[in-house]
Amino acid sequence: MLSHILLKKIQTSHDRWETPILWMYLDSEGYVTVGCGSMLPDAASAKAVSFFHEKSLSPATTDEIEAAWKKLRLGSKKQKESPNKQKLSALSYKNETDLRITIGTSSTLRDKHIKADHQQLKLIYPNFDTFPENAKIALFDMIYNLGPGRYKTSKQRANGIRQYVLMNRAINKEDWKAAAANCFRNGIQIARNNMTAQLFKSCIVKKADRSKRVMTA
């Protein structure tokens, strides 16, 4: 269970980097997405979202939502395989359909995303709930951006936050200096990477401070 104060900090962090997009679009990996980076992996997940028509403001039917999702999904392979400079931006998809969501719906999707991410983080890092607050904020930012992903198998490469083997090993040892050195992500703003590294670095406890804590415990 996240405290109200920590949840607000996580929401603020996400809102800083994830601008709400009120229409469906393809992200850089070709996934249908909406709001603050909320992925819609299939038509059923899209139909669970409250879309409306921008011009008439009337609610969209599930058939209309499914049709819009399927139309967008046709371009997934091309978007994923295009070089970064040639990938279409979220704005490019604005006129693909007139279906929209509200800011409120976007925030609700974001919060559901955060709740699901919390469960994944506790699986990846068994001691997650005892980590320093800034480490939690950093990891929530990373998993929101990358997804939980999967571990490497004999047939598949690791992806998502699980592909950061050195960082994850360091985090589970609570070696925040090593975590900061191995948290760099490709394809995001330099400032966002710097923020994550700084959040980890802020968790480093000097030996003298650690000794004081032990003595006063």
Residue pairs with C-beta under 8 A, 6 or more apart in sequence:
2 10
2 114
2 118
6 133
6 136
6 137
7 114
9 133
9 137
10 114
10 136
10 137
10 140
11 107
11 110
11 111
11 114
13 137
13 140
13 141
14 36
14 110
14 114
14 140
14 141
14 144
15 36
15 110
17 141
17 145
17 188
17 189
17 192
18 36
18 37
18 110
18 144
19 36
20 35
20 36
20 103
20 106
20 107
21 33
21 34
21 35
21 36
21 90
21 106
22 34
22 35
22 100
22 101
22 102
22 103
22 106
23 34
23 93
23 94
23 96
23 97
23 99
23 100
23 101
24 32
24 33
24 34
24 40
24 46
24 68
24 69
24 72
24 93
24 96
24 97
24 99
25 32
25 33
25 34
25 72
25 88
25 90
25 92
25 93
25 94
25 96
26 32
26 33
26 72
26 75
26 76
26 79
26 88
26 93
27 33
27 37
27 39
27 79
27 90
28 79
28 80
28 84
28 87
28 187
29 79
29 80
30 75
30 76
30 77
30 78
30 79
30 80
31 39
31 40
31 41
31 76
32 39
32 40
32 41
32 46
32 69
32 72
32 73
32 76
33 39
33 40
33 90
34 40
34 46
34 49
34 101
34 106
34 109
35 101
35 105
35 106
35 109
35 110
36 106
36 107
36 109
36 110
36 113
37 113
37 144
37 145
38 106
38 109
38 110
38 112
38 113
39 45
39 147
40 46
40 49
40 69
43 65
43 66
43 69
43 70
46 65
46 66
46 68
46 69
47 62
47 65
47 66
47 69
49 65
49 101
49 105
49 109
50 59
50 101
50 102
50 105
51 59
51 60
51 64
51 65
51 68
51 99
51 100
51 101
52 58
52 59
52 60
52 99
52 100
52 101
52 102
53 59
53 60
53 98
53 99
53 100
54 98
54 99
54 100
55 98
60 68
60 99
64 99
65 99
68 96
68 97
68 99
71 96
71 97
72 93
72 96
72 97
75 88
79 87
79 88
82 88
84 187
101 109
113 144
114 140
114 144
117 140
117 143
117 144
117 148
118 140
120 143
120 148
121 128
121 136
121 139
121 140
121 143
122 128
122 129
123 148
124 148
124 161
124 162
124 168
125 131
125 139
125 168
125 171
125 172
126 172
127 172
127 174
128 136
128 139
131 139
131 171
131 174
131 203
132 176
132 202
132 203
134 199
134 200
134 202
134 203
135 171
135 176
135 179
135 199
135 200
135 203
137 199
138 183
138 195
138 196
138 199
138 200
139 161
139 171
141 192
141 195
141 196
142 161
142 164
142 183
142 185
142 196
143 160
143 161
145 185
145 188
146 160
146 161
146 185
147 159
147 160
147 161
148 160
148 161
148 162
149 158
149 159
149 160
149 161
149 162
149 163
150 156
150 158
150 159
150 160
150 162
151 158
151 162
152 158
152 163
157 163
158 165
161 168
162 168
164 182
164 183
166 178
166 182
167 178
167 179
167 182
167 183
170 176
170 177
170 178
170 179
170 182
171 179
174 203
176 200
176 201
176 203
176 204
177 200
177 201
177 204
179 200
180 196
180 197
180 198
180 200
180 201
181 197
183 193
183 196
183 197
183 200
184 193
184 197
185 192
185 193
185 196
205 213
